Amino acid sequence: MSVLVFADSSEGKFKKSAFEVVSYGKKVAEQLGSKVVTLSINGGDASELYAYGAEKVIEVKEDSLSTFNAKAYASIIQQTADAQNSNVVIIDSSIDGLFVAPMVAVALEAGYASNVVALPSSTEPFTVKRKAFSNKAFSNTVISTDKKVIGLAKNSFGAHENSVSGSTESFSATLPELGVSSTSVERASGKVTIADADIVVSAGRGLKGPENWGMIEELAEVLGAATACSKPVSDLGWRPHGEHVGQTGKPVASNLYIAIGISGAIQHLAGINASKVKVVINTDADAPFFKAADYGIVGDAFEVVPQLVEKLKAFKQS
Ligand SMILES: Cc1cc2nc3c(=O)[nH]c(=O)nc-3n(C[C@H](O)[C@H](O)[C@H](O)COP(=O)(O)OP(=O)(O)OC[C@H]3O[C@@H](n4cnc5c(N)ncnc54)[C@H](O)[C@@H]3O)c2cc1C
């Protein structure tokens, strides 16, 4: 028996979430008294995974998968799980991970728990703690099938260095016939994406119009942050829909989330709960966002943000 962890990567580099799932998988394997096996598909240098406790890394190198394909990835994970006799499979909660995990569960006839935020509280019965109701509550879920798939919520466990002398094996999985393939990919360059960002600077309808986003972009640039927005802002066409954060938009699990001129409606908060430190700038001291904030500035964004940019620039130069 083993615990299989899928270490996701992009363009030959492991995503940060890969180190978090490996750290988590190692601990789950310890709880079960079994080994952790890590799968990398066109990933980076396996020794980066050893540093987080990956004792055995299975590498699949497949040129035809230079872009993500859910059906192929799910099939490779299932084949690896079968070959490694894995009864627990752990997958991150990136967009790709959320796509693949249910497919893996179906292929393995496994019970699947998504949004898992902690190590199993019990292995017999196998019980995991999960976020529920848009992060407003937790549920303790028993996975009762022999095989189990866990979807680990981003930033819930953290990446913990735990260096081991690992080994790497290559694996030639059989690729399924693919109904869909990417013919070309265009990537936005020079910008930090919301999903990978450590810092996100987000703004709402309080900014009054798209012409005022210059100062938001400037703040993001000085912090090396991604930019985001509330739903009405993207609905109004002030910002692209890819930036809209919340229940119906993208989830954010950054270390720092700065919300400027955003009221803090429940649907917005649902998307940012996983962020560690939340800073709010709003003219209305009663704005609901202040209840969710770690730090708050009651003030006019048009006065506060330029001063913040100026101070940060001076700090970086000093
Ligand atoms: C089914 C459903 C799903 C939804 N999904 C989402 C979602 O995923 N994401 C999302 O964001 N919303 C979502 N919404 C919309 C949500 O309910 C709110 O309407 C929305 O989040 C409000 O956006 P806002 O805070 O930018 O605007 P507003 O509610 O208009 O708030 C603007 C804020 O800016 C402040 N402000 C004004 N001027 C300034 C200034 N000069 N400086 C600083 N602060 C200022 C105001 O005090 C106010 O708090 C959803 C709604 C529904 C019904």
Ligand as a Chemical Component Dictionary entry (heavy atoms), coordinates in Angstrom:
data_LIG
# 
_chem_comp.id                   LIG 
_chem_comp.type                 NON-POLYMER 
_chem_comp.pdbx_formal_charge   0 
_chem_comp.three_letter_code    LIG 
# 
loop_
_chem_comp_atom.comp_id 
_chem_comp_atom.atom_id 
_chem_comp_atom.alt_atom_id 
_chem_comp_atom.type_symbol 
_chem_comp_atom.charge 
_chem_comp_atom.model_Cartn_x 
_chem_comp_atom.model_Cartn_y 
_chem_comp_atom.model_Cartn_z 
_chem_comp_atom.pdbx_ordinal 
LIG C1  C1  C 0 -25.234 34.881 -6.948 1  
LIG C2  C2  C 0 -24.255 36.001 -6.750 2  
LIG C3  C3  C 0 -22.901 35.727 -6.930 3  
LIG C4  C4  C 0 -21.962 36.759 -6.735 4  
LIG N1  N1  N 0 -20.632 36.482 -6.894 5  
LIG C5  C5  C 0 -19.733 37.456 -6.636 6  
LIG C6  C6  C 0 -18.332 37.209 -6.716 7  
LIG O1  O1  O 0 -17.885 36.106 -7.051 8  
LIG N2  N2  N 0 -17.473 38.225 -6.432 9  
LIG C7  C7  C 0 -17.900 39.479 -6.074 10 
LIG O2  O2  O 0 -17.041 40.366 -5.842 11 
LIG N3  N3  N 0 -19.206 39.740 -6.006 12 
LIG C8  C8  C 0 -20.129 38.779 -6.280 13 
LIG N4  N4  N 0 -21.449 39.065 -6.214 14 
LIG C9  C9  C 0 -21.828 40.476 -5.999 15 
LIG C10 C10 C 0 -21.774 40.864 -4.550 16 
LIG O3  O3  O 0 -22.969 40.528 -3.893 17 
LIG C11 C11 C 0 -21.539 42.393 -4.404 18 
LIG O4  O4  O 0 -22.552 43.058 -5.115 19 
LIG C12 C12 C 0 -20.194 42.846 -4.931 20 
LIG O5  O5  O 0 -19.140 42.086 -4.384 21 
LIG C13 C13 C 0 -19.993 44.330 -4.584 22 
LIG O6  O6  O 0 -18.868 44.800 -5.273 23 
LIG P1  P1  P 0 -18.067 46.063 -4.730 24 
LIG O7  O7  O 0 -17.747 45.823 -3.309 25 
LIG O8  O8  O 0 -16.971 46.332 -5.694 26 
LIG O9  O9  O 0 -19.125 47.261 -4.903 27 
LIG P2  P2  P 0 -20.027 48.029 -3.842 28 
LIG O10 O10 O 0 -20.926 47.092 -3.112 29 
LIG O11 O11 O 0 -20.667 49.130 -4.614 30 
LIG O12 O12 O 0 -19.010 48.603 -2.765 31 
LIG C14 C14 C 0 -18.090 49.608 -3.048 32 
LIG C15 C15 C 0 -17.347 49.899 -1.771 33 
LIG O13 O13 O 0 -16.378 50.890 -2.037 34 
LIG C16 C16 C 0 -16.355 51.802 -0.938 35 
LIG N5  N5  N 0 -15.861 53.088 -1.471 36 
LIG C17 C17 C 0 -16.529 54.000 -2.201 37 
LIG N6  N6  N 0 -15.710 55.026 -2.531 38 
LIG C18 C18 C 0 -14.508 54.730 -1.998 39 
LIG C19 C19 C 0 -13.247 55.393 -1.994 40 
LIG N7  N7  N 0 -13.070 56.568 -2.639 41 
LIG N8  N8  N 0 -12.215 54.803 -1.344 42 
LIG C20 C20 C 0 -12.364 53.638 -0.688 43 
LIG N9  N9  N 0 -13.531 52.980 -0.651 44 
LIG C21 C21 C 0 -14.589 53.512 -1.313 45 
LIG C22 C22 C 0 -17.773 51.839 -0.429 46 
LIG O14 O14 O 0 -17.806 52.257 0.936  47 
LIG C23 C23 C 0 -18.209 50.401 -0.604 48 
LIG O15 O15 O 0 -17.936 49.638 0.550  49 
LIG C24 C24 C 0 -22.398 38.055 -6.391 50 
LIG C25 C25 C 0 -23.770 38.286 -6.214 51 
LIG C26 C26 C 0 -24.672 37.286 -6.384 52 
LIG C27 C27 C 0 -26.131 37.579 -6.175 53 
# 
loop_
_chem_comp_bond.comp_id 
_chem_comp_bond.atom_id_1 
_chem_comp_bond.atom_id_2 
_chem_comp_bond.value_order 
_chem_comp_bond.pdbx_ordinal 
LIG C1  C2  SING 1  
LIG C2  C3  SING 2  
LIG C2  C26 DOUB 3  
LIG C3  C4  DOUB 4  
LIG C4  N1  SING 5  
LIG C4  C24 SING 6  
LIG N1  C5  DOUB 7  
LIG C5  C6  SING 8  
LIG C5  C8  SING 9  
LIG C6  O1  DOUB 10 
LIG C6  N2  SING 11 
LIG N2  C7  SING 12 
LIG C7  O2  DOUB 13 
LIG C7  N3  SING 14 
LIG N3  C8  DOUB 15 
LIG C8  N4  SING 16 
LIG N4  C9  SING 17 
LIG N4  C24 SING 18 
LIG C9  C10 SING 19 
LIG C10 O3  SING 20 
LIG C10 C11 SING 21 
LIG C11 O4  SING 22 
LIG C11 C12 SING 23 
LIG C12 O5  SING 24 
LIG C12 C13 SING 25 
LIG C13 O6  SING 26 
LIG O6  P1  SING 27 
LIG P1  O7  DOUB 28 
LIG P1  O8  SING 29 
LIG P1  O9  SING 30 
LIG O9  P2  SING 31 
LIG P2  O10 DOUB 32 
LIG P2  O11 SING 33 
LIG P2  O12 SING 34 
LIG O12 C14 SING 35 
LIG C14 C15 SING 36 
LIG C15 O13 SING 37 
LIG C15 C23 SING 38 
LIG O13 C16 SING 39 
LIG C16 N5  SING 40 
LIG C16 C22 SING 41 
LIG N5  C17 SING 42 
LIG N5  C21 SING 43 
LIG C17 N6  DOUB 44 
LIG N6  C18 SING 45 
LIG C18 C19 SING 46 
LIG C18 C21 DOUB 47 
LIG C19 N7  SING 48 
LIG C19 N8  DOUB 49 
LIG N8  C20 SING 50 
LIG C20 N9  DOUB 51 
LIG N9  C21 SING 52 
LIG C22 O14 SING 53 
LIG C22 C23 SING 54 
LIG C23 O15 SING 55 
LIG C24 C25 DOUB 56 
LIG C25 C26 SING 57 
LIG C26 C27 SING 58 
# 
